[in-house]
Amino acid sequence: MPASTESVNPGPEPLELRAPGEGESTRAPKPPAACGPGRRYKEGLSPAQPMLLPASVDDYVGVDNPVRAIAAYVDTLDLDALGFARAAGALTAGQPAYAPAHLLKLYLYGYLNRVRSSRRLAAECERNLEVIWLLGGLRPGYHTIADFRAANAEALKAANRAFVQLCQDCGLIGGRRLGVDGSFFNGSASAASVKTSKQLQAELAACEREIERYQAELAANDAAEEAEPTPARITPEQLQALSARAEQRREQLQTLEESGETQVSRTDPDARRLSKNGRKVTGYNVQSVVDAERKLIVEHEVTNAGNDFGQLLPMAERTIAELGLQTAPADDPPASAEANEPAPAAPVAAAFLADTGYYTEADIAACQERGISVYVPLPENKGTACAEGRLPGSAFAYDREQDVYRCPASQTLAPQGERSLKNGILRQRYTSDAKQCAECPLRSQCLPEKTPVRQIYRTEHADAVDRHRAHMQGAAGTMRERAALCEHPFGTLKRWLGWDHFLVRGFTKVRGEMALLVHCYNFRRLLSIFGVAAFIELCRQRQAASQAGGEGTSLCARLAACGRALLALLTPLWPPRPALSPP
C-alpha cells in the first residue's frame, strides 16, 4: 500500500489500559491533519452548485419585516393632496416617470436603515432583496432619486404633519407635557465657506491695498522718463481679478447690512457658523417639540440662529395650532343639568418644558398673556455684584403701591428719569439716596468703595418675571424630566441613526429633509409601540375607510377607533403619567 494512503487513513488506534498518569508525558499530540477536512470550520456551497430557490421574491421577506409596514403605510397616502410632483399620473411623451409612491417608499426605507445617499440608494435597488420587493424590481437612477428629495421638500413636510395627525388620532399624543430643545446639525458647507462681516472687511481692505500699490507703481514708472521702467508685480489680468473680488466683497457687505445678518456663505446660502458651549458647527440649529406620552416629535423647525433665544414662543404657538391643544385652564365648570350627574372636569393646559437657554423676559411675558404654561429655569445671577460678593438685585423688594424699591436696610430707591429702550425692552432706573447710603451700615456689602449710590433697573416685563419665579418654585423634578424627554430623541437621531448632518442646501431643501428625518423617527417609534402586524392592520382599516368614502363612519373616526383599540391593548406596558398642576 502506498505511503500516501497510510497517512490519510491510518486506521483505528489500539486501546490499552494504563494506570492514572502513566504514559501522558510520552504520548505525542494528534496532528491537526488527522482531524480530517471539513470538521474545524463550516463550509458553504459553491457558487456553481445548482439549487432550487423560492418561487417569488415575496418568500424572502418575512411577514414581520418592517418593509411591509412601509409599503402598507405609503399605499394609504393621498400623495396628490400632499403636493408630491407627478402624483396625478398624467401621460407624457417619452419614457414614463417613476411613481412618487415608489420613491417615497425608497427614502423611508433608506433613512430607517441609515442609507441616505442617492447613489447608495440606487445601489440598494439592485442588490437588496427587501428594496427589490418594495419597488417591484424597479431601479431608478441616483439622479432621479436625488431630484425627488429636492423637488418635494414642501410635500415631505406635509407628509410629516399628516403622520403626526395619525399619531394623535390613535391616542399616542397626550399634549400635556411637551419638551422644547434645540441642537446643532452640520450643513453641506465647510467652515471656510462662511465669512463674517469682519472677515469681508479685512479682505476688501487687502484688495484695495494691492490695487493702490499697483497704481502707485504705474505712476512711478510714468515719472521716471529717462530711467528704465521697472516691471509691475501685478499683471493687468491680476488687477482685473482683484477689482472683481473687491466689488464682490462690497456687494456682500451691502447685503449683510441690508439683511441684518453677520455671516454669508458661498456654498450654502443659509448655513451659518454656530457656537455653543465650546462646540463649533457650520450648519443649522434644529428646534423640536417632544410629547411626553410616547416620546414622539410633534413639531420642529430649522433655523440658523446661534442660540435658542426667542424660539420658545414660536414653537409653542405652532405646536398648539397644529395639535389643537388647550392653552389655559378653563374657568369653573358649568353646573350640570342633572343634580346627580357629576360636573365635567376642566381640561388640563399644555405645559412646555425648556432649559435656561430659552429664557427671555419677552417670551415669558408673551406666554403668560396667551395663557401658555411654560417651565423655564431663570438664569443664575452672574452680575458684577454677585461676582464681588455684594448684595444682588434680588435682595431688593419692589413696592408696587409707592413704585419704589426697598433695600435690606429699609431704605428706598426712587425712579429717576424716563424709561429707556435697551435690546428692544423698556426699562426704568431706580436710584438710592447718596446721603443715606453713606451712613448705611450695610454699605460695604452693597456698594463698591467709590460708588455713591445703588441703581436697579426694572423692565416692562418685571411683573411677568416675578410670577414666573414663583411658578418655578419646586420645579426641579420637572426640569430633570425635561432633560430625559428632549435629549433622548436628538441622541437617537445623531448617534443611533447617524442623522447628524444634512445632504442638501438651502432652507427649503434642508427643512424638507428634516421633515423626512422626523417622519422616519416617529415611524420607528410607532412600529415599536404597535408592532408590524398591528400597524399593517391599521393601515388596511385606513385604506378601506378611504375607499368607502362617505359610506359609514368617516375616515378619521374609523382610524381613531382602530388606533385607540390597539393602544388599549398596549397601555399596561406604558402607563400614562400624571399631569402637571397648572400655574
C-alpha positions as CSV (number, residue, x, y, z in Angstrom):
1,M,0.0,0.0,0.0
2,P,1.4,3.4,-0.9
3,A,2.6,5.7,1.9
4,S,0.2,8.5,1.0
5,T,-2.8,6.2,1.6
6,E,-1.5,5.2,5.0
7,S,-1.1,8.9,6.0
8,V,-4.6,9.7,5.0
9,N,-6.3,6.7,6.6
10,P,-4.0,5.4,9.4
11,G,-6.7,3.2,10.9
12,P,-8.1,2.9,14.5
13,E,-5.6,3.3,17.3
14,P,-5.4,0.2,19.5
15,L,-6.8,0.6,23.1
16,E,-4.9,-0.4,26.2
17,L,-5.4,0.1,29.9
18,R,-2.9,2.2,31.8
19,A,-2.5,3.5,35.3
20,P,-3.5,7.1,36.1
21,G,-0.8,9.4,34.8
22,E,1.1,6.7,33.1
23,G,2.3,7.5,29.5
24,E,0.8,11.0,29.5
25,S,4.1,12.7,29.1
26,T,5.4,10.5,26.3
27,R,2.2,10.4,24.2
28,A,2.5,12.7,21.2
29,P,-0.5,15.0,20.4
30,K,-2.5,14.1,17.4
31,P,-1.5,16.2,14.3
32,P,-4.1,18.8,13.0
33,A,-4.3,16.9,9.7
34,A,-5.6,13.9,11.5
35,C,-8.9,15.7,12.4
36,G,-10.0,15.3,8.8
37,P,-11.1,18.1,6.4
38,G,-14.3,20.0,7.0
39,R,-14.5,19.5,10.7
40,R,-12.8,22.6,12.1
41,Y,-14.8,25.1,10.1
42,K,-18.2,25.2,8.4
43,E,-18.2,25.1,4.6
44,G,-20.6,26.8,2.3
45,L,-21.9,25.9,-1.1
46,S,-20.0,26.5,-4.3
47,P,-21.5,29.4,-6.4
48,A,-21.8,26.9,-9.2
49,Q,-23.9,24.5,-7.1
50,P,-27.4,24.1,-8.7
51,M,-30.2,24.7,-6.2
52,L,-33.9,25.3,-6.0
53,L,-34.7,28.9,-4.9
54,P,-38.1,30.1,-3.7
55,A,-40.6,30.8,-6.4
56,S,-41.1,34.5,-5.7
57,V,-39.2,37.4,-4.1
58,D,-42.1,37.7,-1.6
59,D,-40.8,34.5,0.1
60,Y,-37.6,36.2,1.1
61,V,-39.4,39.0,3.0
62,G,-40.8,37.8,6.4
63,V,-44.3,38.7,7.5
64,D,-43.0,40.8,10.4
65,N,-40.4,42.6,8.2
66,P,-40.7,46.4,8.7
67,V,-40.5,46.9,4.9
68,R,-44.1,45.5,4.7
69,A,-45.2,48.2,7.1
70,I,-43.6,50.9,4.9
71,A,-45.4,49.6,1.8
72,A,-48.8,49.4,3.6
73,Y,-48.4,52.9,5.0
74,V,-47.4,54.7,1.8
75,D,-50.2,53.0,-0.1
76,T,-52.7,54.7,2.2
77,L,-51.4,58.2,1.4
78,D,-53.0,60.6,-1.0
79,L,-49.8,61.9,-2.5
80,D,-51.5,64.3,-4.9
81,A,-53.3,66.0,-2.0
82,L,-50.0,66.2,-0.1
83,G,-48.4,68.0,-3.0
84,F,-46.0,65.5,-4.5
85,A,-44.9,66.1,-8.0
86,R,-46.3,63.8,-10.8
87,A,-48.7,62.2,-8.3
88,A,-51.6,62.6,-10.6
89,G,-50.1,60.2,-13.1
90,A,-50.6,62.2,-16.3
91,L,-49.5,60.7,-19.5
92,T,-46.4,62.3,-21.0
93,A,-44.3,61.8,-24.1
94,G,-41.2,59.6,-23.8
95,Q,-40.5,57.2,-21.0
96,P,-43.0,57.1,-18.1
97,A,-41.9,58.6,-14.8
98,Y,-41.4,56.8,-11.6
99,A,-44.4,56.9,-9.3
100,P,-43.8,59.2,-6.3
101,A,-45.1,56.3,-4.0
102,H,-42.1,54.1,-5.0
103,L,-39.6,56.9,-4.4
104,L,-41.1,57.8,-1.1
105,K,-41.0,54.1,0.0
106,L,-37.4,54.0,-1.0
107,Y,-36.5,57.1,1.0
108,L,-38.4,55.9,4.1
109,Y,-36.6,52.5,3.9
110,G,-33.2,54.1,3.3
111,Y,-33.4,56.6,6.1
112,L,-34.7,54.0,8.5
113,N,-31.7,51.8,7.6
114,R,-29.0,54.6,7.7
115,V,-28.8,54.8,3.9
116,R,-29.3,58.4,2.8
117,S,-27.1,59.0,-0.2
118,S,-28.9,58.9,-3.5
119,R,-26.1,56.8,-5.1
120,R,-26.2,54.3,-2.3
121,L,-30.0,54.1,-2.5
122,A,-29.6,53.4,-6.3
123,A,-27.2,50.6,-5.5
124,E,-29.6,49.1,-2.9
125,C,-32.2,48.9,-5.7
126,E,-30.0,46.3,-7.5
127,R,-28.7,44.2,-4.6
128,N,-31.1,44.4,-1.7
129,L,-33.9,41.9,-1.8
130,E,-36.0,44.0,0.6
131,V,-35.8,47.0,-1.7
132,I,-36.4,44.9,-4.8
133,W,-39.6,43.6,-3.1
134,L,-40.6,47.1,-2.1
135,L,-40.2,48.7,-5.5
136,G,-41.2,45.7,-7.5
137,G,-37.8,45.4,-9.2
138,L,-37.6,49.0,-10.3
139,R,-34.2,50.5,-10.5
140,P,-34.3,54.3,-10.5
141,G,-31.0,56.1,-11.1
142,Y,-29.3,58.2,-8.4
143,H,-30.2,61.4,-10.2
144,T,-33.9,60.6,-10.2
145,I,-33.7,59.7,-6.5
146,A,-31.9,62.9,-5.6
147,D,-34.3,65.1,-7.7
148,F,-37.3,63.6,-5.8
149,R,-36.0,64.8,-2.5
150,A,-35.0,68.2,-3.7
151,A,-38.3,68.9,-5.7
152,N,-40.7,67.7,-3.0
153,A,-39.5,69.5,0.1
154,E,-42.9,71.0,0.9
155,A,-44.6,67.7,0.2
156,L,-42.3,65.9,2.6
157,K,-43.2,68.5,5.3
158,A,-47.0,67.9,4.6
159,A,-46.5,64.1,4.8
160,N,-44.8,64.5,8.2
161,R,-47.6,66.7,9.5
162,A,-50.1,64.1,8.3
163,F,-48.3,61.3,10.2
164,V,-48.3,63.4,13.4
165,Q,-52.0,63.8,13.0
166,L,-52.3,60.0,12.5
167,C,-50.4,59.5,15.8
168,Q,-52.8,62.0,17.5
169,D,-55.8,60.2,16.2
170,C,-54.5,56.9,17.6
171,G,-54.2,58.5,21.1
172,L,-50.4,58.5,21.1
173,I,-50.0,62.2,21.8
174,G,-51.1,63.4,25.2
175,G,-50.5,67.1,24.7
176,R,-50.0,67.8,28.4
177,R,-46.2,67.9,28.8
178,L,-44.0,68.9,25.9
179,G,-40.3,69.4,25.9
180,V,-38.7,72.0,23.8
181,D,-35.0,71.7,22.8
182,G,-32.6,72.7,20.1
183,S,-29.5,71.0,18.6
184,F,-26.9,71.8,16.0
185,F,-26.7,69.8,12.8
186,N,-23.9,70.0,10.3
187,G,-24.8,71.5,6.9
188,S,-23.4,70.8,3.4
189,A,-20.8,73.5,3.8
190,S,-17.3,73.9,5.3
191,A,-16.3,76.5,7.9
192,A,-14.1,78.1,5.3
193,S,-17.0,78.8,3.0
194,V,-18.7,81.1,5.7
195,K,-17.4,84.6,6.0
196,T,-18.2,87.1,8.7
197,S,-18.6,90.9,8.1
198,K,-15.3,91.4,9.9
199,Q,-13.5,89.0,7.5
200,L,-15.1,90.6,4.5
201,Q,-14.0,94.0,5.6
202,A,-10.4,92.7,6.1
203,E,-10.4,91.0,2.6
204,L,-11.8,94.2,1.0
205,A,-9.1,96.3,2.6
206,A,-6.4,93.9,1.4
207,C,-7.7,94.0,-2.2
208,E,-7.8,97.8,-2.1
209,R,-4.2,98.0,-0.8
210,E,-3.0,95.8,-3.7
211,I,-4.8,97.9,-6.2
212,E,-3.3,101.1,-4.7
213,R,0.2,99.6,-4.8
214,Y,-0.2,98.7,-8.5
215,Q,-1.4,102.2,-9.3
216,A,1.5,103.7,-7.4
217,E,4.0,101.6,-9.4
218,L,2.4,102.8,-12.7
219,A,2.7,106.4,-11.5
220,A,6.4,105.9,-10.6
221,N,7.2,104.4,-14.0
222,D,5.5,107.3,-15.8
223,A,7.5,109.8,-13.7
224,A,10.9,108.1,-14.5
225,E,11.1,109.0,-18.2
226,E,14.9,108.6,-18.5
227,A,15.4,105.6,-16.4
228,E,14.3,102.1,-17.5
229,P,10.8,101.4,-16.0
230,T,10.6,98.5,-13.5
231,P,8.1,95.8,-14.3
232,A,4.9,95.8,-12.2
233,R,4.5,93.0,-9.7
234,I,0.8,92.6,-10.7
235,T,-0.3,91.9,-14.3
236,P,-3.3,93.6,-15.8
237,E,-5.2,90.2,-15.6
238,Q,-4.4,90.0,-11.8
239,L,-5.5,93.6,-11.4
240,Q,-8.9,92.9,-13.0
241,A,-9.3,89.8,-10.8
242,L,-8.5,92.0,-7.7
243,S,-11.0,94.6,-8.8
244,A,-13.7,91.9,-9.3
245,R,-13.0,90.4,-5.9
246,A,-13.2,93.8,-4.2
247,E,-16.5,94.5,-5.9
248,Q,-17.9,91.2,-4.8
249,R,-16.8,91.9,-1.2
250,R,-18.6,95.3,-1.3
251,E,-21.8,93.6,-2.6
252,Q,-21.6,91.0,0.2
253,L,-21.1,93.6,2.8
254,Q,-24.0,95.6,1.5
255,T,-26.2,92.5,1.5
256,L,-25.3,91.8,5.1
257,E,-26.0,95.4,6.1
258,E,-29.4,95.3,4.5
259,S,-30.5,92.0,5.9
260,G,-29.1,92.5,9.4
261,E,-27.1,89.3,9.1
262,T,-23.5,88.9,10.3
263,Q,-22.4,86.0,8.1
264,V,-22.5,85.0,4.5
265,S,-21.8,81.6,2.9
266,R,-20.7,81.0,-0.7
267,T,-21.7,77.3,-0.6
268,D,-24.9,77.0,1.3
269,P,-26.6,80.5,1.4
270,D,-28.5,79.7,4.7
271,A,-25.8,77.8,6.7
272,R,-24.0,79.7,9.5
273,R,-21.1,79.1,11.8
274,L,-22.7,78.3,15.1
275,S,-21.0,78.0,18.5
276,K,-22.4,76.8,21.8
277,N,-20.6,75.5,25.0
278,G,-17.3,75.4,23.1
279,R,-18.7,73.4,20.2
280,K,-18.5,74.9,16.7
281,V,-20.6,73.7,13.8
282,T,-21.2,75.0,10.3
283,G,-24.9,74.3,9.7
284,Y,-28.2,74.8,11.3
285,N,-30.0,75.0,14.7
286,V,-32.9,72.5,14.7
287,Q,-35.7,73.1,17.2
288,S,-38.0,70.2,18.2
289,V,-41.0,69.7,20.5
290,V,-41.3,66.2,22.0
291,D,-44.5,64.9,23.6
292,A,-44.0,63.1,27.0
293,E,-46.7,60.5,26.3
294,R,-44.7,58.3,23.8
295,K,-41.6,60.5,23.1
296,L,-42.9,61.5,19.6
297,I,-41.6,64.6,17.9
298,V,-44.8,66.6,17.3
299,E,-43.3,69.8,15.9
300,H,-39.9,71.0,14.6
301,E,-38.2,73.9,12.8
302,V,-34.9,74.5,11.2
303,T,-33.2,77.9,11.9
304,N,-29.7,79.3,11.6
305,A,-29.7,81.2,14.9
306,G,-26.7,80.7,17.1
307,N,-28.7,80.2,20.3
308,D,-32.3,79.4,21.4
309,F,-33.3,82.9,22.5
310,G,-36.7,83.8,21.1
311,Q,-37.6,80.3,20.0
312,L,-39.9,79.3,22.9
313,L,-43.0,81.3,21.9
314,P,-43.0,80.5,18.2
315,M,-42.5,76.7,18.8
316,A,-45.2,76.7,21.5
317,E,-47.7,78.6,19.3
318,R,-47.0,76.3,16.3
319,T,-47.5,73.2,18.4
320,I,-50.8,74.5,19.9
321,A,-52.1,75.4,16.5
322,E,-51.1,72.0,14.9
323,L,-52.4,69.8,17.7
324,G,-55.3,72.0,18.8
325,L,-54.1,71.9,22.5
326,Q,-55.7,73.7,25.4
327,T,-53.7,76.8,26.3
328,A,-55.1,77.9,29.7
329,P,-57.1,76.2,32.4
330,A,-60.8,76.7,31.9
331,D,-62.9,78.6,34.4
332,D,-65.2,76.9,36.9
333,P,-67.0,74.1,35.1
334,P,-70.7,74.8,34.4
335,A,-73.3,73.3,36.6
336,S,-74.8,70.0,35.3
337,A,-78.4,69.8,34.3
338,E,-78.9,66.7,36.4
339,A,-78.3,67.1,40.1
340,N,-76.8,63.6,40.5
341,E,-74.6,63.9,37.4
342,P,-71.0,65.0,38.2
343,A,-69.7,68.2,36.6
344,P,-67.2,67.6,33.8
345,A,-63.6,68.1,34.7
346,A,-61.8,71.2,33.4
347,P,-59.3,70.4,30.6
348,V,-55.6,70.4,31.5
349,A,-53.5,73.0,29.8
350,A,-50.4,72.0,27.8
351,A,-47.1,72.7,29.6
352,F,-43.9,73.4,27.7
353,L,-40.6,72.4,29.3
354,A,-37.4,74.1,28.2
355,D,-33.9,74.8,29.5
356,T,-32.3,78.1,30.6
357,G,-31.2,78.8,27.0
358,Y,-34.8,79.7,26.1
359,Y,-35.3,82.2,28.9
360,T,-36.1,85.7,27.7
361,E,-38.3,88.1,29.6
362,A,-40.2,88.9,26.4
363,D,-41.1,85.3,25.7
364,I,-42.1,84.7,29.4
365,A,-44.4,87.7,29.3
366,A,-45.9,86.8,25.9
367,C,-46.6,83.2,27.0
368,Q,-48.4,84.4,30.1
369,E,-50.5,86.8,28.0
370,R,-51.5,83.9,25.7
371,G,-52.2,81.5,28.6
372,I,-49.3,79.2,27.7
373,S,-47.8,77.4,30.6
374,V,-44.0,77.2,30.4
375,Y,-41.4,75.8,32.7
376,V,-38.1,77.5,32.1
377,P,-35.4,77.9,34.8
378,L,-34.3,81.5,35.5
379,P,-30.6,82.1,34.7
380,E,-28.3,82.4,37.6
381,N,-27.4,85.9,38.5
382,K,-23.8,86.3,37.4
383,G,-23.5,90.1,37.5
384,T,-20.7,92.2,39.0
385,A,-22.4,92.4,42.4
386,C,-22.5,88.7,42.8
387,A,-19.0,88.2,41.5
388,E,-17.7,90.7,44.0
389,G,-19.7,89.2,46.9
390,R,-22.1,92.1,47.2
391,L,-25.9,92.0,47.6
392,P,-27.6,91.0,44.3
393,G,-30.6,92.8,42.9
394,S,-32.9,90.0,44.1
395,A,-32.3,91.2,47.6
396,F,-34.2,94.4,46.9
397,A,-38.0,94.2,47.2
398,Y,-40.3,96.2,44.9
399,D,-43.2,98.2,46.5
400,R,-45.9,98.4,43.8
401,E,-48.1,101.0,45.6
402,Q,-45.3,103.5,46.0
403,D,-43.3,102.5,43.0
404,V,-40.1,102.2,44.8
405,Y,-37.5,99.5,45.7
406,R,-36.6,98.8,49.4
407,C,-33.1,97.6,50.3
408,P,-32.3,95.2,53.1
409,A,-31.7,98.3,55.3
410,S,-35.2,99.5,54.7
411,Q,-34.0,102.5,52.6
412,T,-35.9,103.3,49.3
413,L,-34.7,103.6,45.7
414,A,-36.9,106.0,43.8
415,P,-37.4,106.1,40.0
416,Q,-35.1,108.5,38.1
417,G,-35.6,109.9,34.6
418,E,-37.7,108.5,31.8
419,R,-37.9,104.9,30.7
420,S,-35.2,103.9,28.2
421,L,-35.0,101.3,25.5
422,K,-32.3,98.6,25.6
423,N,-32.3,95.5,23.4
424,G,-35.9,96.2,22.5
425,I,-37.1,96.3,26.1
426,L,-38.2,99.4,28.0
427,R,-36.7,99.7,31.5
428,Q,-36.9,102.2,34.4
429,R,-33.9,103.2,36.5
430,Y,-34.3,103.3,40.3
431,T,-31.6,105.1,42.4
432,S,-30.9,105.3,46.1
433,D,-30.1,108.4,48.1
434,A,-26.3,109.1,48.4
435,K,-26.5,110.5,51.9
436,Q,-28.5,107.5,53.2
437,C,-26.0,105.1,51.5
438,A,-23.0,106.9,53.1
439,E,-24.4,106.3,56.6
440,C,-25.8,102.8,55.9
441,P,-24.2,100.0,58.0
442,L,-24.6,97.6,55.0
443,R,-22.8,99.9,52.6
444,S,-19.7,97.7,52.3
445,Q,-22.0,94.8,51.4
446,C,-24.0,96.8,48.8
447,L,-21.7,99.3,47.0
448,P,-18.1,99.5,45.8
449,E,-15.8,101.9,47.7
450,K,-16.0,104.7,45.0
451,T,-19.7,104.3,44.1
452,P,-22.0,106.7,45.9
453,V,-25.5,105.2,45.1
454,R,-27.1,101.9,44.2
455,Q,-29.0,101.6,40.9
456,I,-31.6,99.0,39.9
457,Y,-33.3,98.7,36.5
458,R,-36.9,97.4,36.3
459,T,-38.0,96.2,32.9
460,E,-41.5,96.3,31.5
461,H,-41.8,92.5,31.9
462,A,-40.8,92.5,35.6
463,D,-44.2,91.6,36.8
464,A,-44.3,88.6,34.5
465,V,-40.9,87.6,35.6
466,D,-41.9,87.7,39.3
467,R,-44.9,85.5,38.6
468,H,-42.7,83.1,36.7
469,R,-40.2,83.0,39.5
470,A,-43.0,81.9,41.9
471,H,-44.2,79.5,39.3
472,M,-40.8,77.8,39.2
473,Q,-40.6,77.2,42.9
474,G,-40.2,73.4,43.4
475,A,-39.9,72.6,39.7
476,A,-36.5,70.8,40.0
477,G,-38.1,67.4,39.3
478,T,-39.9,68.8,36.2
479,M,-36.6,70.1,34.8
480,R,-35.0,66.6,35.3
481,E,-37.9,65.2,33.3
482,R,-37.3,67.7,30.6
483,A,-33.7,66.5,30.2
484,A,-34.8,62.9,29.8
485,L,-37.6,63.9,27.5
486,C,-35.8,66.2,25.0
487,E,-32.2,64.8,24.9
488,H,-33.3,61.2,24.0
489,P,-34.7,62.0,20.5
490,F,-31.7,64.0,19.4
491,G,-29.4,61.3,20.7
492,T,-31.3,58.7,18.8
493,L,-31.2,60.8,15.6
494,K,-27.5,61.6,15.8
495,R,-25.8,58.6,17.5
496,W,-28.0,55.6,16.6
497,L,-29.4,56.6,13.2
498,G,-26.4,58.7,12.2
499,W,-28.5,61.7,11.1
500,D,-26.2,64.4,12.3
501,H,-25.8,66.3,9.0
502,F,-27.8,67.5,6.0
503,L,-27.1,66.4,2.4
504,V,-29.0,69.3,0.8
505,R,-28.5,73.1,0.9
506,G,-30.8,76.0,1.5
507,F,-33.7,76.4,3.9
508,T,-36.3,75.0,1.6
509,K,-34.5,71.7,0.9
510,V,-33.0,71.4,4.4
511,R,-36.4,71.8,6.0
512,G,-37.8,69.1,3.7
513,E,-35.0,66.7,4.6
514,M,-35.5,67.4,8.3
515,A,-39.2,66.6,7.9
516,L,-38.2,63.3,6.4
517,L,-35.9,62.6,9.4
518,V,-38.7,63.4,11.9
519,H,-41.1,61.3,9.8
520,C,-38.8,58.3,10.0
521,Y,-38.1,58.7,13.7
522,N,-41.8,58.8,14.5
523,F,-42.4,55.9,12.1
524,R,-39.9,53.8,14.0
525,R,-41.5,54.8,17.3
526,L,-44.9,53.8,16.1
527,L,-43.7,50.4,14.9
528,S,-42.1,49.8,18.3
529,I,-45.4,50.6,20.0
530,F,-47.9,48.7,17.8
531,G,-45.7,46.1,16.1
532,V,-45.5,45.4,12.4
533,A,-48.7,43.3,12.1
534,A,-50.9,45.6,14.1
535,F,-49.7,48.6,12.2
536,I,-50.3,46.9,8.8
537,E,-53.9,46.1,10.0
538,L,-54.3,49.8,11.0
539,C,-53.2,50.8,7.5
540,R,-55.7,48.4,5.9
541,Q,-58.5,49.8,8.0
542,R,-57.5,53.3,6.9
543,Q,-57.3,52.4,3.3
544,A,-60.7,50.6,3.5
545,A,-62.2,53.7,5.1
546,S,-60.7,55.9,2.4
547,Q,-62.1,53.8,-0.4
548,A,-65.5,53.7,1.2
549,G,-65.7,57.5,1.1
550,G,-68.9,58.8,2.6
551,E,-70.3,55.3,3.4
552,G,-70.4,54.5,7.1
553,T,-68.2,56.4,9.5
554,S,-65.7,58.9,8.4
555,L,-62.0,58.1,7.8
556,C,-60.8,59.9,10.9
557,A,-63.4,58.3,13.1
558,R,-62.7,54.8,12.0
559,L,-58.9,55.3,12.1
560,A,-59.1,56.8,15.5
561,A,-61.3,54.0,16.8
562,C,-58.9,51.4,15.4
563,G,-55.8,53.1,16.8
564,R,-57.3,53.5,20.2
565,A,-58.4,49.9,20.3
566,L,-54.9,48.8,19.5
567,L,-53.4,51.2,22.0
568,A,-55.8,49.9,24.8
569,L,-54.1,46.5,24.5
570,L,-50.7,48.1,24.9
571,T,-51.5,50.6,27.6
572,P,-50.4,48.4,30.6
573,L,-46.9,48.4,29.1
574,W,-46.7,52.2,29.1
575,P,-49.0,53.6,31.8
576,P,-49.9,57.3,31.4
577,R,-48.1,59.8,33.5
578,P,-49.9,62.3,35.8
579,A,-50.4,65.8,34.5
580,L,-48.6,68.9,35.8
581,S,-50.5,71.2,38.1
582,P,-51.5,74.5,36.4
583,P,-49.5,77.6,37.5
